[in-house]
Structure formats: C-alpha cells, structure tokens
C-alpha cells in the first residue's frame, strides 16, 4: 500500500520538516539523522535503507561497508555538517 506521511516543527521531538512516500513494510530509502551510524559523529541527515510500517520506521539497515566506504560516508557527513553550519539565513 502506498502511503504519504509528513511531520512539521512541534509535532514531535524533532523540529525538522520531513516528508516521505513509502510502501508499507517494504524497504525504502529515507533521509534520517545518521549520527551514530557508520561512525558519523555529526548530526546530519543522509539516506539509509529502512523498513517503514504503519507507525513509522520499524528498522534501519546498518549496511556492511568496507574501510573506503566508511571513510567516504564519514567525509560526506562532515562536509554536509560544515556546509550547514556555514549557512547564514
């Protein structure tokens, strides 16, 4: 079944706006806070494979990455965090 969900600031403990389209109980790619995954220390949102059910995320797949892939995803997270921190609105 195709579902669409949306959250906005103040609706839950996460103040970010996010929207996703998913097929219930199937593997989907979803942007989420990946702090703690693959050694990423920064709070940054990247796309990871997840299983989404009726009540939200049921599981996040912690992929097996080789050393080069871990280095690249950590570098990507650091670069995105640096860009976000330097944005002035």
C-alpha positions in Angstrom: 0.0 0.0 0.0 1.4 3.4 -0.9 1.3 5.9 1.9 2.5 9.5 2.4 3.4 11.0 5.7 4.5 14.4 6.9 5.8 15.9 10.1 6.4 19.5 10.9 8.1 21.5 13.7 6.5 21.0 17.1 4.7 17.7 16.2 7.3 15.6 17.9 10.7 15.8 19.5 12.4 16.5 16.1 11.9 20.1 14.9 12.8 19.3 11.3 10.3 19.2 8.4 10.3 15.9 6.6 8.1 14.1 4.2 8.3 10.7 2.8 6.4 8.4 0.4 6.7 4.7 1.2 5.3 1.3 0.6 4.3 -0.1 3.9 6.6 -2.9 5.3 8.9 -2.8 2.3 12.5 -1.5 2.2 12.6 2.2 1.4 15.3 4.9 1.3 14.6 7.6 3.9 16.7 10.7 4.9 17.2 10.5 8.6 19.6 11.6 11.3 22.5 9.3 10.8 24.5 10.4 13.9 26.0 7.2 15.4 25.7 5.2 12.2 29.0 4.1 10.5 30.9 6.2 13.0 29.3 9.5 11.9 29.6 11.9 14.9 27.8 14.9 13.4 24.1 15.5 13.4 23.4 15.2 9.7 20.7 13.7 7.6 21.6 11.1 4.9 19.6 8.5 3.1 19.6 5.0 4.6 17.6 1.9 3.8 14.7 1.4 6.3 11.6 -0.6 6.7 8.6 1.7 7.3 5.4 0.4 8.8 2.1 1.9 9.9 3.7 3.6 13.0 6.9 4.8 11.3 10.4 3.3 11.0 10.4 -0.4 12.0 14.1 -1.0 11.2 17.2 0.8 9.9 19.6 -1.3 8.0 23.2 -0.8 9.2 24.9 -1.8 5.9 28.3 -3.6 5.9 30.7 -1.1 4.5 34.4 -1.6 3.7 37.0 0.8 5.1 36.9 3.1 2.0 33.1 3.3 2.0 33.2 4.1 5.8 35.8 6.9 5.1 33.6 8.3 2.3 30.4 8.3 4.2 32.0 9.9 7.3 33.6 12.5 5.0 30.3 13.2 3.4 28.6 13.7 6.8 31.4 16.0 7.9 31.2 18.0 4.7 27.4 18.4 4.9 27.6 19.4 8.5 30.2 22.0 7.7 28.1 23.4 4.9 25.0 23.6 7.1 26.9 25.3 9.9 28.2 28.0 7.5 24.8 28.8 6.0 23.6 32.2 7.1 19.9 33.0 6.7 
